[in-house]
């Protein structure tokens, strides 16, 4: 009889975890309160970021900190209550962002990112989702020569250290590559390895459809109903209470609330983000990051998607799309956005840890419970990698990546 397991959370990480567990012969039930890929995985810039070998560090220069404090620029917005609630985690985040500590974190983080595209390729092929993906990279565009020079130095360093491929582009080369940009820019770093997805939520749904087609159960339910049940676990679903021998929490930004009920206090926090679609009369050939202003423009099936930087706020705080307003004004300097689609801005939350590494492995104090969350800005990128690593641990086999740096026990 196959070993049974619950996977709570049907975003990119949870869906890929369910697929990998299923492929290893387990009886898997995937549970979410919504359809697959309709939360954090839905609203990102659709990038599988093979170049993102360095996790986002807490800024340490005074200028950037003062701009964030006084709300200047579009990169950062904050709620006072959010900063108060996250103070301890943010302090640890700041400490881990010291250059020496950040370099150590990057070593562990880059081992995951290195496998992102080929692990996605496996499931894209199996699910028939190749048409959703464009494999032509994306660009960091720079407004000033100084910022371009710094960007190129960083690109050279990452290429030397991690083999991340890039191409430097001058003003003229960038204009030829992206004629829709109407403002002359200093140039760009064209990252060659990332992939762009034209509908991120649809990609997660394709993966979930494959899971169901292979015999998996996809049910509606609430992770708050998770209970230890004899020697296993159970959760209340649309099909009644479902029991299994083991359970995986892949709840993204909602993980903290659930693990707190189990007695865990990890240094977790969220960065909220917004997006809006526009009926632009022009087309970008590839996604672009306005590197000095902190927003991304990405061609999507529904139009040109504008995504924002980080908002530090409680997960249930009212929407305050201040950054979106600022980013839209900045984006209109670069190209003709056209009219916004007649719909409210989308709001989602990125699940972050103070040390910038995801939480993947066995729950320290609960037998048969596994954690797979905290992937911050890269849950969409890392879903298949995280799913495979967690499944290998559950299966008790040798893992192809050392899981020690991501162990939940590091926070005890």
C-alpha positions in Angstrom: 0.0 0.0 0.0 1.3 3.4 -1.0 2.3 5.8 1.8 -0.2 8.7 2.1 0.6 12.3 2.5 -1.2 15.7 2.5 0.3 18.7 0.8 -1.2 22.0 2.1 -0.9 24.8 -0.4 -1.3 24.6 -4.2 1.0 27.4 -5.3 4.0 26.7 -7.4 5.9 25.1 -4.4 3.1 23.0 -3.1 2.0 21.8 -6.5 5.5 20.8 -7.5 6.0 19.1 -4.1 2.8 17.1 -4.8 4.0 16.1 -8.3 7.4 14.9 -7.0 5.9 12.9 -4.1 3.4 11.3 -6.5 6.2 10.4 -8.9 7.9 8.6 -6.0 4.9 6.3 -5.5 3.1 8.2 -2.7 -0.7 8.6 -2.4 -0.9 12.4 -2.4 -3.7 14.8 -1.6 -3.2 18.4 -2.5 -5.3 20.9 -0.5 -5.9 24.6 -0.9 -8.7 27.0 -0.2 -8.6 28.3 -3.8 -7.7 26.9 -7.2 -4.0 26.1 -7.9 -1.8 29.1 -8.5 -4.3 31.8 -7.5 -2.3 33.4 -4.7 1.4 34.5 -4.6 2.2 32.4 -7.7 -0.5 34.2 -9.7 0.8 37.7 -9.4 4.5 37.7 -9.9 6.4 38.9 -13.0 6.3 35.4 -14.5 10.1 35.1 -14.5 12.0 31.8 -13.9 15.1 33.7 -12.7 18.1 31.5 -13.4 20.3 34.6 -12.9 19.0 35.3 -9.4 21.8 33.5 -7.5 22.0 36.2 -4.9 19.0 36.6 -2.6 17.7 40.1 -2.0 19.7 41.6 0.9 18.5 44.3 3.3 19.9 47.6 2.0 22.7 48.9 4.2 23.7 52.2 2.6 22.3 55.3 4.3 20.9 56.8 1.1 18.7 53.9 0.3 17.6 53.5 3.9 16.6 57.2 4.1 14.7 57.0 0.9 12.8 54.0 2.2 12.2 55.7 5.6 10.7 58.9 4.0 8.8 57.1 1.2 10.9 58.4 -1.6 11.0 56.3 -4.8 9.0 53.3 -5.8 11.1 50.4 -4.4 9.9 50.3 -0.8 6.7 51.2 1.1 5.9 50.3 4.7 3.2 50.3 7.3 4.2 51.3 10.9 2.3 48.3 12.3 4.0 46.0 9.8 7.5 47.2 10.9 6.6 46.8 14.5 5.3 43.3 14.1 8.4 42.3 11.9 11.0 44.2 14.0 12.8 41.1 15.3 12.9 39.3 12.0 13.9 42.5 10.1 16.8 43.1 12.6 18.1 39.5 11.9 17.5 40.1 8.2 19.7 43.2 8.4 22.5 41.2 10.2 22.4 38.4 7.7 22.7 41.0 4.9 26.2 42.0 6.0 28.5 41.4 3.0 30.3 38.5 4.6 27.2 36.8 5.9 25.3 37.4 2.6 28.1 35.8 0.6 27.7 32.6 2.7 23.9 32.7 2.3 24.4 33.1 -1.5 26.5 29.9 -1.7 23.5 27.9 -0.4 20.9 29.9 -2.3 22.7 29.6 -5.6 22.7 25.8 -5.4 18.9 25.9 -5.7 18.7 28.5 -8.4 21.3 26.6 -10.5 18.6 23.9 -11.2 15.6 26.1 -11.7 15.2 26.1 -15.5 15.9 22.4 -16.2 13.7 21.3 -13.3 10.9 23.5 -14.7 11.6 22.0 -18.2 10.8 18.5 -16.9 7.3 19.5 -15.8 6.6 21.8 -18.7 7.3 18.9 -21.1 5.2 16.5 -19.1 2.2 19.0 -18.8 2.4 20.3 -22.3 3.0 23.9 -21.1 5.9 24.9 -23.4 3.7 27.5 -25.2 3.5 29.5 -22.1 7.2 30.0 -21.9 9.7 32.2 -23.8 13.4 31.3 -23.3 15.1 34.5 -24.3 16.1 36.0 -20.9 15.2 39.5 -19.6 16.9 42.8 -19.1 18.0 45.1 -16.3 17.8 48.6 -17.9 19.7 51.5 -16.4 19.0 55.2 -16.6 22.4 56.5 -15.7 25.9 55.5 -16.7 27.1 55.1 -13.1 24.3 52.6 -12.4 25.0 50.8 -15.6 28.7 50.5 -14.7 27.8 49.0 -11.3 25.3 46.6 -12.9 27.9 45.4 -15.4 30.5 44.9 -12.6 27.9 42.8 -10.7 27.1 40.8 -13.9 30.8 40.0 -14.5 31.2 38.9 -10.9 28.2 36.6 -11.1 29.3 35.2 -14.4 32.8 34.5 -13.0 31.5 32.9 -9.8 28.3 31.1 -10.9 28.5 30.9 -14.7 25.4 33.2 -15.1 25.4 34.4 -18.7 24.7 37.9 -19.7 25.3 40.4 -22.5 26.1 44.1 -22.1 24.0 46.4 -24.2 24.8 50.1 -25.0 22.1 52.7 -25.5 22.0 52.0 -29.2 21.9 48.2 -28.8 19.1 48.5 -26.2 17.1 50.8 -28.5 17.4 48.3 -31.3 16.5 45.4 -29.1 13.5 47.2 -27.5 12.3 49.9 -29.9 9.2 50.4 -27.7 11.4 52.2 -25.1 10.9 55.9 -26.0 13.4 57.3 -23.5 17.1 56.9 -24.3 18.7 54.9 -21.5 22.3 54.4 -20.5 22.2 50.7 -21.5 21.2 47.3 -20.1 22.4 44.0 -18.7 20.6 41.3 -20.8 20.5 38.2 -18.7 20.4 35.3 -21.1 19.4 32.3 -19.0 16.0 33.3 -17.4 12.7 32.3 -18.9 9.5 34.4 -19.1 6.0 32.9 -18.6 3.1 34.7 -20.2 0.6 33.5 -17.6 2.1 32.4 -14.2 -1.1 31.2 -12.7 -1.9 29.1 -15.8 1.5 27.4 -15.6 0.8 26.3 -12.0 -2.7 25.1 -13.2 -1.0 23.0 -15.9 1.2 21.4 -13.3 -1.8 20.7 -11.1 -3.8 19.3 -14.0 -1.0 16.9 -14.6 -1.0 15.9 -10.9 -4.7 15.1 -11.1 -4.4 13.3 -14.5 -1.8 11.0 -12.9 -4.3 10.1 -10.1 -3.7 12.7 -7.5 -6.5 14.2 -5.4 -7.0 18.0 -5.5 -9.4 19.2 -2.8 -10.6 22.5 -1.3 -9.8 23.0 2.3 -8.2 25.2 5.0 -4.8 24.5 6.5 -6.1 25.9 9.8 -8.0 22.7 10.2 -4.8 20.6 10.2 -4.8 18.2 13.2 -2.6 15.4 14.4 -4.6 12.2 14.0 -3.4 9.1 15.7 0.0 8.4 14.1 -0.7 10.8 11.2 -2.4 14.0 10.2 -5.8 15.1 9.0 -7.4 18.2 7.4 -11.0 19.2 6.8 -11.8 19.4 3.0 -14.7 19.7 0.7 -14.7 15.9 0.7 -14.8 15.7 4.5 -11.9 15.2 6.9 -9.0 13.6 5.0 -6.3 11.6 6.9 -2.8 10.7 5.8 0.3 9.4 7.4 2.3 12.6 6.8 1.7 16.2 5.8 3.7 19.0 4.1 3.1 22.7 4.8 3.7 24.6 1.6 1.7 27.6 2.6 3.9 30.5 1.4 3.1 33.7 3.3 0.4 31.9 5.4 2.9 29.4 6.9 3.8 31.6 9.9 0.2 31.6 11.2 -0.1 27.8 10.9 3.3 26.9 12.5 2.6 29.3 15.4 -0.4 27.2 16.4 2.1 24.3 16.5 4.4 26.2 18.8 7.1 27.3 16.3 8.4 30.9 16.3 10.5 31.4 13.2 11.9 34.8 12.0 9.5 35.0 9.1 8.0 38.1 7.5 6.3 39.1 4.3 7.0 41.6 1.5 3.7 42.5 -0.2 3.6 43.4 -3.9 1.1 44.7 -6.4 0.5 44.4 -10.1 -1.6 46.1 -12.8 -2.2 45.2 -16.5 -2.2 47.8 -19.2 -3.5 47.9 -22.8 -0.2 49.2 -24.2 -0.2 50.0 -27.9 3.4 49.0 -28.1 5.1 45.7 -27.2 8.1 44.8 -25.2 9.9 41.8 -26.6 11.1 40.7 -23.2 10.5 41.7 -19.6 12.5 44.6 -18.2 13.5 45.6 -14.7 14.0 49.4 -14.3 16.9 48.7 -12.1 17.2 52.1 -10.5 13.5 52.4 -9.8 12.6 48.9 -8.7 9.7 47.7 -10.8 9.2 45.2 -13.6 7.3 45.4 -16.9 6.5 42.0 -18.3 4.5 41.1 -21.5 1.6 38.8 -20.5 -1.4 37.2 -22.2 -3.7 39.8 -20.5 -1.5 42.8 -21.4 1.6 44.5 -20.1 2.0 43.7 -16.4 3.6 46.3 -14.1 4.8 44.7 -10.9 6.1 46.6 -7.8 8.8 46.3 -5.3 8.4 45.5 -1.6 5.8 46.7 0.9 6.3 45.8 4.5 2.9 45.4 6.0 0.8 42.8 7.8 -0.6 40.2 5.5 -4.2 41.2 6.2 -3.6 45.0 6.1 -5.8 47.0 3.6 -4.3 47.6 0.2 -2.2 50.7 -0.1 -1.0 50.7 -3.8 1.3 53.7 -3.3 4.2 52.0 -5.1 2.0 51.1 -8.0 1.1 54.8 -8.6 4.8 55.8 -8.4 5.9 52.9 -10.6 3.3 53.7 -13.2 4.5 57.3 -13.5 8.1 56.1 -13.9 7.1 53.4 -16.4 5.3 56.0 -18.5 8.6 57.8 -18.9 10.0 54.8 -20.6 7.1 53.7 -22.9 3.5 54.2 -23.8 1.6 52.1 -21.2 -1.8 52.8 -22.5 -4.8 52.5 -20.3 -5.0 50.2 -17.3 -7.4 47.3 -17.5 -10.6 48.1 -15.6 -9.9 46.0 -12.6 -8.5 46.6 -9.1 -4.7 46.3 -8.7 -3.7 42.8 -7.6 -2.1 42.4 -4.2 0.0 39.4 -3.0 2.6 38.6 -0.4 6.1 37.1 -0.7 7.1 34.7 2.2 10.5 35.7 3.5 12.9 34.4 6.2 15.5 36.5 8.1 18.4 34.5 6.7 17.0 34.6 3.1 17.0 30.8 2.8 13.8 28.8 2.4 12.6 26.4 5.2 12.6 22.9 3.8 12.7 19.7 5.8 11.2 17.8 8.8 9.3 19.8 11.4 11.6 19.6 14.5 9.0 18.6 17.0 6.3 16.9 15.0 6.7 13.4 13.5 5.4 13.1 9.9 5.2 16.9 9.4 7.3 18.6 6.8 7.9 22.3 6.0 8.4 23.8 2.5 8.0 27.5 2.5 9.9 30.8 2.8 11.1 31.1 -0.8 10.7 34.9 -0.8 10.8 36.4 -4.2 11.6 33.1 -5.9 8.9 30.6 -5.1 7.8 30.6 -8.7 11.4 30.0 -9.9 12.2 27.4 -7.3 9.0 25.4 -7.1 10.2 22.4 -9.0 13.6 22.4 -7.2 12.0 22.8 -3.8 9.4 20.1 -4.6 12.1 17.6 -5.6 14.3 18.2 -2.6 11.5 17.9 -0.1 10.2 14.7 -1.8 13.7 13.2 -1.7 13.8 13.9 2.0 10.3 12.4 2.6 11.2 9.4 0.6 14.3 8.9 2.7 16.7 8.8 -0.3 20.0 10.6 -0.8 19.2 14.1 -1.9 20.9 15.7 -5.0 21.3 18.9 -3.1 22.5 19.0 0.5 19.4 20.1 2.5 21.3 21.1 5.7 21.3 24.9 5.0 17.5 25.0 4.7 16.6 22.8 7.7 13.8 24.1 9.9 15.9 23.2 13.0 18.3 26.1 12.3 15.8 28.4 13.9 15.5 26.5 17.2 
